[in-house]
């Protein structure tokens, strides 16, 4: 395209679905506009280290704009998005692993995977994101219920077993609504 990835995404994705404050550039924000990420339960703040895995990660956003993104992904699942062709969404959100490979997932954290999306036994389609040094974002939608949910924290819940249990409890509580 002749454009930097972050510029392409801003023009062809973010602006089309109303993500006016999301960015891949931490420098676009004042310090008081970003949640302070924490590494441990002892509230030790995480330093700003950037993202070595850019561009597959490193997007700065907020809950409202992540909700707009999730809504657009749901529209795409139903063939009603303006971002990609319906067959592209179908590929992203369809099982791509052969059953014998998918069955080797030792933690059974998902049933199968699409492109950037995990597929659960209950039919939910989910994505995990976050900052490996402070922050967790988890979102999913259930096509049969037409319901999406997002849980966002400024703490890397993988840092402790207690945090994982609490996160899962909150996530499951969201299923009731």
Secondary structure, 3 states (H helix, E strand, C coil): CCCCHHHHHHHHHHHHHCCCCCECCHHHCCHHHCCCCECCCCCCECCCCCCCCCCCCCCECCHHHHHHHHHHHHHHHCCCCCCCCHHHHHHHCCCCCCHHHHCCCCCCCCCEECCCCEECCCCEEEEEECCCCCCEEEEEEECCCCEEEEEEECECHHHCHHHHHHHHHHHHHHCCC
